[in-house]
């Protein structure tokens, strides 16, 4: 088994070294994307040489999963967003939507090896991989990471828990990969069967790792760390043994923006995670994940120096049906941008008796509620109550649409 020394020198670079690397690689990635049919319109007028940092990216449009899905309908399977044809990849996956994702057998193509190495998984380990292998890519994402660090894999998937226990015992599984809660199911079944398993580390993702569950694993001598990955982007961020936030991977650029926009929020505020990948095969530029998070101050005690985020903090797609009509974060953003004096706005959905009520809370200085009525009707397509509050009054929690209705 490996030690938890750093995966490579990239993890401990200075901020200046990392910025210089991005300044060299990012313009090339923008140029690759610009040559693809999927970006023919959105990046047509962009000068790649001028996009050298995350701050420069903020001037570019956001790409949403819905945009990707529509493009794939017009030009299957990848919508014109890959630099290779489908037959040139080693795998094509289908996620719900459907959304199609490519992958390659190039070393650590999904960038999961860095996370597994940080957990101490490597040569001599057998990873009990309970992520799915059917159509969706999660199983292969973790398998490629295990291959990168020299570990063997038992491709277990989910279900047939007794057989999982038997296989883990017989082959000597030492590590687990899967959703946070499924390992507990396996271990409890092993207890029922009187079987002792040798799993001492767990690499989890695809769901919330609650502190109580992490503690349960710790009490059984299992170190459990989580990563943040998607089928489109691969690994975005990961926990190190310090378990203080999630460290951004060295081959992506992460921004935190106001939901429904591409506007970066101040450091520390909650917003939507937007990712630019430096993968030359699949150059996703400002891809909106639909997840909420926030940047953490400082550097990880483990010695890794890249940006940290707080992990998953909810969904940014807060689309809500009010009075029978959908209200979307993009509409709220449009309302704010239409008025120079508005700092931000929040829609609150509530009930009075059996009637939906929409209240629009607007942060602004010295304006009257009546002055926004027509604009609200235009941008939100319905009337609502208006409440004006002083700048700084709304919580910085990433919510632009808050549903206070009870469905009990």
TORVEXPA-557045 format. One line per field, with one value per residue (C-alpha): residue number from 1; chain; x, y, z. Coordinates in Angstrom, 2 decimals, always signed. Layout:
residues N
i: (NUM/...)
ch: (A/...)
px: (X/...)
py: (Y/...)
pz: (Z/...)
This chain:
residues 408
i: (1/2/3/4/5/6/7/8/9/10/11/12/13/14/15/16/17/18/19/20/21/22/23/24/25/26/27/28/29/30/31/32/33/34/35/36/37/38/39/40/41/42/43/44/45/46/47/48/49/50/51/52/53/54/55/56/57/58/59/60/61/62/63/64/65/66/67/68/69/70/71/72/73/74/75/76/77/78/79/80/81/82/83/84/85/86/87/88/89/90/91/92/93/94/95/96/97/98/99/100/101/102/103/104/105/106/107/108/109/110/111/112/113/114/115/116/117/118/119/120/121/122/123/124/125/126/127/128/129/130/131/132/133/134/135/136/137/138/139/140/141/142/143/144/145/146/147/148/149/150/151/152/153/154/155/156/157/158/159/160/161/162/163/164/165/166/167/168/169/170/171/172/173/174/175/176/177/178/179/180/181/182/183/184/185/186/187/188/189/190/191/192/193/194/195/196/197/198/199/200/201/202/203/204/205/206/207/208/209/210/211/212/213/214/215/216/217/218/219/220/221/222/223/224/225/226/227/228/229/230/231/232/233/234/235/236/237/238/239/240/241/242/243/244/245/246/247/248/249/250/251/252/253/254/255/256/257/258/259/260/261/262/263/264/265/266/267/268/269/270/271/272/273/274/275/276/277/278/279/280/281/282/283/284/285/286/287/288/289/290/291/292/293/294/295/296/297/298/299/300/301/302/303/304/305/306/307/308/309/310/311/312/313/314/315/316/317/318/319/320/321/322/323/324/325/326/327/328/329/330/331/332/333/334/335/336/337/338/339/340/341/342/343/344/345/346/347/348/349/350/351/352/353/354/355/356/357/358/359/360/361/362/363/364/365/366/367/368/369/370/371/372/373/374/375/376/377/378/379/380/381/382/383/384/385/386/387/388/389/390/391/392/393/394/395/396/397/398/399/400/401/402/403/404/405/406/407/408)
ch: (A/A/A/A/A/A/A/A/A/A/A/A/A/A/A/A/A/A/A/A/A/A/A/A/A/A/A/A/A/A/A/A/A/A/A/A/A/A/A/A/A/A/A/A/A/A/A/A/A/A/A/A/A/A/A/A/A/A/A/A/A/A/A/A/A/A/A/A/A/A/A/A/A/A/A/A/A/A/A/A/A/A/A/A/A/A/A/A/A/A/A/A/A/A/A/A/A/A/A/A/A/A/A/A/A/A/A/A/A/A/A/A/A/A/A/A/A/A/A/A/A/A/A/A/A/A/A/A/A/A/A/A/A/A/A/A/A/A/A/A/A/A/A/A/A/A/A/A/A/A/A/A/A/A/A/A/A/A/A/A/A/A/A/A/A/A/A/A/A/A/A/A/A/A/A/A/A/A/A/A/A/A/A/A/A/A/A/A/A/A/A/A/A/A/A/A/A/A/A/A/A/A/A/A/A/A/A/A/A/A/A/A/A/A/A/A/A/A/A/A/A/A/A/A/A/A/A/A/A/A/A/A/A/A/A/A/A/A/A/A/A/A/A/A/A/A/A/A/A/A/A/A/A/A/A/A/A/A/A/A/A/A/A/A/A/A/A/A/A/A/A/A/A/A/A/A/A/A/A/A/A/A/A/A/A/A/A/A/A/A/A/A/A/A/A/A/A/A/A/A/A/A/A/A/A/A/A/A/A/A/A/A/A/A/A/A/A/A/A/A/A/A/A/A/A/A/A/A/A/A/A/A/A/A/A/A/A/A/A/A/A/A/A/A/A/A/A/A/A/A/A/A/A/A/A/A/A/A/A/A/A/A/A/A/A/A/A/A/A/A/A/A/A/A/A/A/A/A/A/A/A/A/A/A/A/A/A/A/A/A/A/A/A/A/A/A/A/A/A/A/A/A/A/A/A/A/A/A)
px: (+0.00/+1.18/+1.85/-0.09/+2.78/+1.71/+0.63/+2.91/+4.59/+1.50/-0.25/+2.29/+2.94/+2.96/+0.04/+2.33/+3.44/-0.15/-1.28/+1.57/+0.62/-3.02/-1.99/-0.16/-2.73/-6.04/-5.65/-4.86/-7.99/-10.13/-8.69/-9.52/-13.08/-13.45/-12.71/-15.60/-19.13/-20.62/-18.92/-19.33/-21.62/-20.76/-16.99/-16.96/-15.67/-13.31/-9.57/-8.04/-4.79/-6.69/-8.22/-5.45/-7.14/-10.36/-11.05/-10.86/-13.23/-15.96/-16.47/-17.47/-20.95/-21.88/-22.60/-25.46/-26.31/-29.58/-27.56/-25.42/-28.49/-30.06/-26.82/-26.58/-30.06/-28.94/-25.55/-25.42/-23.75/-21.57/-23.14/-19.94/-18.11/-15.36/-12.13/-12.52/-15.23/-17.20/-15.34/-12.01/-12.87/-12.66/-16.08/-19.34/-21.64/-25.26/-26.44/-30.07/-31.44/-30.11/-26.69/-23.78/-20.25/-16.98/-13.99/-10.55/-8.09/-5.42/-3.82/-6.11/-8.36/-10.99/-8.31/-9.45/-5.97/-5.04/-7.96/-7.32/-3.61/-4.43/-6.51/-3.53/-4.79/-2.22/-0.20/-1.14/-4.74/-7.90/-10.68/-14.22/-15.85/-19.59/-20.19/-22.31/-20.85/-24.09/-24.37/-23.29/-19.56/-19.11/-17.72/-15.16/-14.25/-13.09/-11.61/-9.41/-8.28/-7.43/-5.45/-3.56/-2.36/-1.62/-4.51/-6.57/-10.36/-13.27/-16.07/-18.88/-21.63/-24.61/-27.03/-26.62/-25.10/-24.29/-22.28/-20.55/-19.47/-18.28/-16.31/-14.75/-13.63/-12.38/-10.38/-9.21/-10.74/-8.85/-10.65/-14.17/-15.39/-19.07/-21.82/-21.36/-24.12/-23.71/-20.54/-22.53/-25.02/-22.18/-20.55/-23.81/-24.47/-20.95/-21.72/-24.87/-22.82/-20.05/-17.52/-14.70/-13.69/-10.34/-11.63/-9.79/-10.35/-13.43/-13.46/-17.01/-19.03/-22.40/-24.21/-23.90/-21.40/-23.06/-20.77/-22.58/-21.86/-18.20/-17.95/-19.53/-16.83/-14.10/-15.23/-14.74/-11.21/-12.15/-10.90/-13.66/-13.04/-15.24/-14.71/-16.84/-17.03/-19.48/-19.94/-19.12/-16.10/-14.53/-13.02/-13.49/-12.39/-11.53/-10.93/-7.42/-6.63/-6.88/-10.64/-10.94/-12.94/-12.35/-9.22/-9.77/-8.12/-5.04/-6.56/-9.78/-10.61/-13.47/-15.58/-18.44/-21.15/-24.60/-27.13/-28.67/-25.79/-22.10/-21.23/-18.64/-19.67/-17.32/-14.95/-16.71/-20.25/-22.35/-23.01/-23.16/-20.08/-18.90/-16.00/-13.62/-11.75/-8.30/-8.96/-7.95/-10.39/-13.46/-12.93/-15.92/-15.71/-17.57/-19.75/-22.43/-22.77/-26.05/-24.46/-23.92/-20.66/-18.35/-14.63/-12.79/-10.12/-6.58/-4.63/-5.19/-3.09/-2.08/+0.27/-1.75/-1.94/-4.79/-8.11/-10.52/-14.30/-16.71/-18.19/-21.76/-24.15/-27.35/-28.67/-28.33/-31.20/-33.92/-36.59/-39.94/-43.55/-45.58/-49.20/-48.83/-45.85/-42.15/-39.85/-36.17/-32.95/-32.16/-35.33/-34.29/-30.87/-32.54/-34.64/-31.54/-29.54/-32.42/-32.08/-28.76/-29.83/-30.62/-27.83/-29.63/-33.12/-34.79/-38.12/-40.02/-42.83/-45.38/-49.03/-51.97/-54.78/-54.94/-53.30/-49.69/-48.01/-44.86/-42.88/-39.98/-37.42/-35.16/-31.91/-31.62/-31.10/-33.76/-36.31/-40.04/-41.62/-44.16/-41.36/-40.58/-44.06/-43.94/-40.44/-41.42/-44.39/-42.12/-39.28/-41.15/-44.37/-46.59/-47.37/-45.91/-45.69/-42.57/-40.47/-37.50/-34.64/-31.32/-28.18/-26.62/-29.90/-30.38/-28.46/-25.43/-26.52/-26.79/-30.60/-32.34/-35.64/-36.79/-39.80/-41.34/-44.46/-45.21/-46.29/-47.19)
py: (+0.00/+3.53/+6.24/+9.50/+11.57/+13.96/+12.58/+14.97/+18.36/+20.12/+19.79/+21.91/+24.66/+28.29/+30.47/+32.19/+28.88/+27.66/+30.96/+30.84/+27.29/+28.27/+31.34/+29.03/+26.22/+28.08/+30.06/+26.80/+25.23/+28.19/+27.93/+24.20/+24.90/+27.78/+25.40/+23.09/+23.32/+23.38/+26.71/+28.22/+30.98/+31.44/+31.83/+33.29/+36.73/+35.63/+36.18/+33.08/+34.88/+37.26/+34.50/+33.57/+33.30/+32.51/+36.24/+36.43/+33.47/+35.51/+37.42/+34.24/+32.68/+29.79/+26.40/+24.54/+20.86/+21.75/+23.51/+20.40/+18.19/+20.31/+20.34/+16.56/+16.24/+18.26/+16.54/+13.18/+11.95/+14.78/+17.91/+19.21/+19.66/+17.03/+17.18/+13.51/+11.55/+9.03/+6.03/+7.56/+7.32/+4.04/+4.42/+6.27/+6.56/+7.57/+9.41/+10.30/+12.96/+11.34/+13.00/+11.25/+11.41/+10.19/+8.64/+7.38/+4.80/+7.50/+7.44/+8.90/+10.56/+11.28/+12.52/+10.27/+8.90/+12.03/+11.48/+7.75/+8.35/+10.94/+8.34/+5.97/+3.60/+2.15/-0.91/-3.87/-2.72/-4.25/-1.70/-3.03/-0.77/-0.43/+2.34/+1.31/+0.02/+0.00/+2.92/+5.57/+6.22/+6.22/+2.70/+3.39/+6.76/+5.07/+2.09/+4.40/+6.11/+2.76/+1.83/+5.11/+4.35/+0.67/-0.88/-3.86/-3.60/-5.87/-4.45/-5.13/-2.65/-2.73/-5.41/-9.06/-7.97/-11.46/-12.14/-8.77/-9.83/-13.22/-11.70/-9.01/-11.68/-14.14/-11.71/-9.61/-6.21/-3.52/-0.39/+0.60/+2.94/+3.83/+5.96/+6.90/+4.72/+1.46/+0.39/+0.41/-1.99/-4.34/-4.18/-4.82/-7.82/-9.06/-8.78/-10.87/-13.50/-13.52/-12.34/-9.91/-7.78/-6.09/-2.78/+0.09/+2.98/+4.26/+6.62/+7.90/+10.24/+10.62/+11.53/+13.34/+12.00/+12.88/+13.36/+10.62/+8.13/+9.15/+8.65/+5.20/+4.20/+5.72/+3.64/+0.55/+1.58/+2.85/+6.17/+7.61/+10.60/+12.04/+13.57/+15.84/+14.57/+14.59/+12.42/+15.36/+16.79/+13.93/+14.80/+18.43/+18.47/+16.02/+15.67/+15.03/+13.34/+16.80/+16.64/+20.43/+21.33/+19.93/+20.74/+21.65/+19.30/+20.61/+20.25/+22.22/+25.84/+26.44/+29.59/+30.26/+32.40/+33.76/+31.06/+31.76/+34.00/+33.79/+36.53/+35.50/+36.02/+37.53/+35.01/+33.00/+33.54/+30.60/+30.28/+27.88/+25.84/+26.56/+24.50/+24.84/+21.64/+21.56/+18.11/+18.52/+15.79/+17.41/+21.14/+22.17/+25.93/+27.43/+24.36/+24.98/+22.00/+23.08/+22.59/+25.16/+25.63/+28.36/+29.07/+28.41/+30.77/+29.61/+26.52/+22.90/+21.69/+18.68/+20.90/+20.95/+24.53/+24.75/+26.50/+24.80/+24.73/+23.77/+20.80/+20.28/+22.83/+22.23/+22.67/+25.89/+25.02/+26.37/+26.42/+26.55/+26.43/+29.35/+29.95/+27.17/+28.77/+27.99/+30.71/+30.18/+31.69/+33.08/+35.20/+36.62/+37.44/+39.18/+41.29/+42.36/+43.24/+45.36/+47.83/+49.51/+50.20/+46.61/+44.80/+41.45/+39.95/+36.90/+35.29/+33.85/+31.40/+31.07/+30.22/+32.23/+29.78/+27.75/+30.45/+30.73/+34.04/+35.30/+37.94/+39.64/+40.93/+43.53/+44.86/+48.49/+51.93/+54.64/+53.03/+52.46/+49.01/+50.28/+51.17/+47.51/+46.17/+46.42/+44.97/+42.01/+41.32/+41.49/+39.29/+36.82/+36.68/+37.19/+39.75/+39.57/+41.43/+43.58/+44.22/+46.59/+46.04/+47.79/+46.54/+43.67/+42.52/+39.25/+36.18/+35.23/+31.59/+31.09/+31.14/+33.31/+31.40/+30.29/+27.97/+28.38/+26.38/+23.28/+20.17/+18.10)
pz: (+0.00/-0.75/+1.77/+1.63/+0.22/-2.49/-5.84/-7.76/-7.47/-8.85/-5.49/-3.60/-6.14/-5.15/-6.24/-8.75/-10.28/-10.60/-12.14/-14.67/-15.67/-16.14/-18.13/-20.53/-20.77/-20.65/-23.93/-25.73/-24.28/-25.34/-28.86/-28.96/-27.89/-30.33/-33.21/-32.23/-33.60/-30.11/-29.37/-32.84/-31.58/-27.90/-28.36/-31.89/-30.88/-28.10/-28.34/-26.69/-25.89/-23.61/-21.47/-19.05/-15.64/-13.81/-13.68/-17.48/-17.81/-16.12/-19.37/-21.22/-21.30/-19.02/-20.57/-18.85/-18.96/-20.68/-23.43/-23.78/-24.00/-26.73/-28.69/-28.46/-29.91/-32.93/-33.31/-31.54/-29.52/-28.12/-29.61/-31.16/-27.85/-28.23/-30.22/-31.25/-32.99/-30.93/-32.40/-31.36/-27.67/-25.77/-24.11/-24.66/-21.65/-21.27/-18.17/-17.38/-19.70/-21.79/-21.80/-23.53/-22.13/-23.64/-21.92/-22.77/-21.49/-21.39/-17.93/-15.25/-17.86/-15.18/-12.70/-9.85/-9.06/-7.10/-4.71/-4.24/-3.66/-1.01/+0.77/+0.79/-1.91/-4.28/-5.25/-3.06/-2.62/-4.02/-4.47/-3.95/-6.55/-5.90/-8.40/-11.40/-14.65/-16.65/-19.13/-16.60/-16.08/-12.29/-12.13/-14.84/-13.32/-10.13/-11.94/-14.00/-10.79/-9.22/-12.33/-12.09/-8.56/-9.23/-7.30/-8.42/-8.74/-7.88/-10.11/-7.64/-8.51/-6.15/-5.02/-4.01/-0.72/+0.56/-2.59/-2.11/+1.38/+0.18/-2.69/-0.51/+1.96/-0.65/-2.79/+0.17/-0.64/+1.29/+0.07/-0.93/-3.67/-3.87/-2.39/+1.27/+2.69/+0.75/+2.55/+5.80/+4.20/+3.24/+6.66/+8.50/+6.26/+7.00/+10.72/+10.23/+8.37/+10.96/+8.38/+9.09/+6.11/+5.57/+4.21/+5.93/+3.52/+1.71/-1.28/-1.57/-3.76/-5.42/-2.20/+1.09/+3.62/+6.92/+9.94/+11.86/+9.07/+8.84/+12.61/+12.29/+9.81/+11.97/+14.94/+12.76/+11.79/+8.31/+6.96/+4.79/+2.50/-0.23/-3.64/-5.82/-9.39/-12.27/-15.33/-17.61/-15.82/-13.89/-10.52/-9.53/-5.88/-3.13/+0.59/+1.83/+5.16/+6.76/+5.99/+5.94/+2.87/-0.61/-2.60/-6.25/-8.75/-10.55/-14.05/-13.64/-12.89/-10.46/-10.15/-7.74/-9.34/-8.54/-9.57/-12.95/-14.01/-14.76/-12.27/-9.64/-6.02/-3.41/-1.82/+0.89/-0.37/-1.49/-5.20/-8.13/-9.01/-12.57/-13.91/-16.84/-17.60/-19.17/-20.70/-24.39/-25.52/-23.98/-23.41/-21.34/-20.78/-17.79/-17.36/-14.73/-12.40/-10.80/-7.36/-4.63/-2.75/-1.47/-1.44/+1.83/+3.05/+3.63/+2.70/+3.67/+6.62/+4.49/+2.46/-0.76/-1.93/-4.42/-3.84/-1.42/-1.55/+1.20/-0.62/-1.74/-0.19/-2.17/-5.67/-7.61/-9.94/-7.69/-10.39/-8.58/-9.75/-8.35/-9.31/-11.86/-13.63/-13.35/-12.02/-12.77/-11.36/-14.82/-14.65/-11.28/-12.72/-15.66/-13.29/-11.34/-14.45/-15.78/-12.88/-12.16/-8.57/-7.57/-5.70/-5.65/-5.40/-3.92/-4.76/-1.80/-2.51/+0.31/+0.89/+2.18/+2.76/-0.45/-2.59/-3.76/-2.97/-4.68/-2.80/-4.53/-2.03/-3.60/-2.15/-3.18/-1.72/-1.85/-4.18/-3.78/-4.24/-6.78/-9.17/-9.80/-10.51/-14.30/-14.49/-12.32/-14.57/-17.61/-16.34/-14.11/-16.20/-13.15/-10.51/-7.05/-3.78/-3.54/-0.46/-0.63/+1.83/+2.40/+0.64/+2.57/+4.13/+2.22/+3.41/+1.30/+1.13/-2.63/-2.69/-5.25/-5.05/-1.59/-1.29/+2.17/+1.39/+3.43/+1.54/+4.60)
